[in-house]
Amino acid sequence: VEQHGVVDGIYRLSGVSSNIQRLRQEFDSDRCPDLQKDVYLQDIHCVSSLCKAYFRELPNPLLTYQLYDKFADAVAIQMEEARLVKIKEVLKELPLPHYR
């Protein structure tokens, strides 16, 4: 996404809904979509829009509800090195599919 678009605001702008649906159908059919197709390169926002929709539609957020407080505490640590260590510790507590 960042190689083919203007990074500023790329994750805020929406793609063309027909392109988003086409891309979703490719993923849903268990094919590996070719993101180098002109249709996707010309509307790079459809890729970021589909990513946002995927995360929004998860039944449990990627950084689970159960670990929310631990993540919040970890990112609040002022010392960068200690913050990174704590974030990595919390990441290891994620369910395996979320961790992957």
N, C-alpha and C positions, 0 to 999 in steps of 0.2 A: 504494500500500500504506500509506504513512505518513499519507495524508489520511483513511483509513477504518479505521484500527486504532490500538490503543494501541502506540506505537512501542517501548516497553520490552519486550524479549523477543519482538517480533513475528517476528523472523527465526529464533528458536530453537524456537518452537512449530510443530507440524505441523498441516496442514489435514486435513480429512476426505478419506480416500483416494478415495472416489467422485467428489468434487468436483475433486480433483487430476487424476484420469484423464479426466474430462469436459473440463477445461480443456486438458489435453495433446492430446486428440483434436481439439479446435478448432484448436489451433496446427498439429498434424500434417496437418490437411486443408487447410492453406494459407488458412484463413479468418482474419480478424482478430477475435479474440474480443472480445465486449463485456464489459469488466471492470466495467461499471456494473450488470450483472444482479444481482438480489437474491441469487441463489445464491452469487455471488462476494463481494459486499459483506458478506453475513452470515457468510461463512467466508473472511475476507481472508487467513487463514493458508494457504489452498490456493494462492494466487498466489505467496506467498513460498516455499512448499514446492516449487512447480514451478520457480521460478527457481533454487533451490539444487540441485534434481535436474539441471537443464540444465547448470549449471556443473560439477557432479560427474561427469557422463557425457561431458564433452568428451574426445576422445582426447588432446589436448594442452591443458593448462590455459590459461586466458585470458592470464595472465602467464606465458608459456611456460617450460618447463624450461631452455631455452637461455639465457634472460635472468634466471633466478632470482637468481644471484649479483649481477648488476648492480642489480637491484631492491633486494636486501638491502643492498648498499653505499649505494645512494641514500637509502633511508629511515633509515639509520644516521647520516647527516650531521646534526650538531647545529644548525647555523644554518638557520633555516626557509627563507630565501630561496634559499640555495645548494641545500638539499634539494629544493625545488620545481623548480629549474632542472634538476638532475640527473635527477629523476623524469621530467620532460618529455622530456629527451634519450633516456632509455631507452624511454619509450613510443613514440617515433618509430622505434625499431628493431623494434617488433612487426610481425609479418606483417600485411598489409593487413586481412584479415578480423578479426583480433584487435583491431587498432587501431580499426576502425569500431565 
